[in-house]
Amino acid sequence: MKLTSEKAKELLESFRDKVKDTYFIDHSLCVGNTAGVIAEHLGLDQDKAKALGYIHDIGKGVGDFKDHVMNGYKYIKELGYDLEYANICLTHSYLNNDVMCTAGGIPRDIPFRTEFIKKHKYTIYEKNNKFM
């Protein structure tokens, strides 16, 4: 199932009254809006880029910060959205198909995540969202 930027924003905002620290929500809104502008200049689907930017950190609303990539992946997948939307929750934190190449510190060993990142071919949308 496709995820529109409007629905992605709604999902993100649904955490505003449920979490103590809402910084990730404001950050994700900025990422989504910026991704939309970048997409426009690259001739890509702006709505899709915005949706991906809005949900990339949504796992921070679902559970512990250190597990946000897996939590977001599982959450979006459980809602029934296409894998490309769940994937952004994983891929945004890792450069060069390497789980050790991250700004988030040395990650815990999660075999699924490690193998996914190692083998995944990043889309143009994932490449753009990694730098936000």
C-alpha positions in Angstrom: 0.0 0.0 0.0 1.3 3.5 -0.9 1.8 6.1 1.8 1.0 9.7 0.9 2.8 12.6 2.5 -0.4 13.7 4.1 -0.9 10.3 5.8 2.8 10.1 6.7 2.5 13.5 8.4 -0.6 12.3 10.2 1.2 9.1 11.5 4.1 11.2 12.7 2.0 13.8 14.4 0.0 11.1 16.2 3.0 10.7 18.5 3.1 14.3 19.6 1.0 13.8 22.7 2.4 10.3 23.4 6.1 10.9 23.8 8.1 13.0 26.2 10.6 14.4 23.6 9.0 15.6 20.4 12.2 16.8 18.8 12.2 13.9 16.3 8.7 15.0 15.0 9.9 18.5 14.2 13.1 17.1 12.8 11.2 14.6 10.6 8.9 17.4 9.3 11.9 19.4 8.2 13.5 16.3 6.6 10.3 15.6 4.7 9.8 19.1 3.5 13.5 19.4 2.4 13.3 16.0 0.7 10.3 17.3 -1.2 12.3 20.3 -2.5 15.3 18.1 -3.4 12.9 15.7 -5.2 11.4 18.6 -7.2 14.8 19.7 -8.4 15.8 16.1 -9.3 12.5 15.5 -11.2 11.4 12.8 -8.7 8.0 12.3 -7.0 7.8 15.1 -4.4 5.0 13.5 -2.4 6.9 10.2 -2.1 10.1 12.0 -1.0 8.2 14.0 1.6 6.4 10.9 3.0 9.7 9.0 3.3 11.3 12.0 5.1 8.4 12.3 7.5 8.6 8.7 8.6 12.3 8.0 8.5 12.6 8.4 12.4 9.0 7.3 13.3 10.5 4.4 15.3 11.5 7.0 17.9 7.8 7.3 18.8 7.3 3.6 18.9 10.0 2.6 21.4 13.5 3.1 22.7 15.7 5.5 20.7 18.5 3.1 20.2 16.1 0.6 18.5 14.3 3.3 16.4 15.4 1.9 13.0 14.0 -1.6 13.7 11.0 -0.2 15.6 10.1 2.1 12.7 10.7 -0.7 10.1 8.4 -3.0 12.0 5.8 -0.4 12.7 5.4 0.8 9.1 5.4 -2.8 7.9 2.7 -3.8 10.4 0.5 -1.0 9.1 0.6 -2.6 5.7 2.6 0.0 3.7 4.9 -1.0 0.9 8.4 -2.1 1.9 10.0 0.9 0.5 8.4 3.0 3.3 9.5 0.6 6.0 13.0 0.4 4.4 13.6 4.1 4.9 13.4 3.6 8.6 16.4 1.2 8.3 18.5 2.8 5.6 18.5 6.4 6.7 21.0 5.7 9.4 23.7 3.8 7.4 26.0 4.9 4.7 27.8 2.6 2.2 25.8 -0.5 3.0 27.7 -0.8 6.3 26.0 -0.8 9.8 29.3 0.4 11.3 29.2 3.5 9.1 26.6 5.5 11.1 26.4 8.7 13.2 24.5 6.8 15.8 27.4 5.0 17.4 28.3 1.3 17.3 25.1 -0.6 16.8 24.0 -3.7 18.7 24.2 -6.8 16.6 20.9 -7.4 15.0 21.5 -10.0 12.2 18.5 -9.1 10.1 19.5 -5.4 10.1 23.2 -6.1 9.4 22.3 -8.4 6.4 19.6 -6.1 5.1 22.0 -3.1 5.1 24.8 -5.1 3.6 22.7 -6.4 0.6 20.2 -3.6 0.1 20.4 -1.5 -3.1 19.7 2.1 -2.0 17.1 3.9 -4.0 17.5 7.5 -5.0 15.0 8.5 -2.3 17.0 6.6 0.4 20.2 8.3 -0.8 18.7 11.7 -0.4 17.2 11.0 3.0 20.5 9.7 4.4 22.0 13.2 4.5 19.1 14.8 6.4 
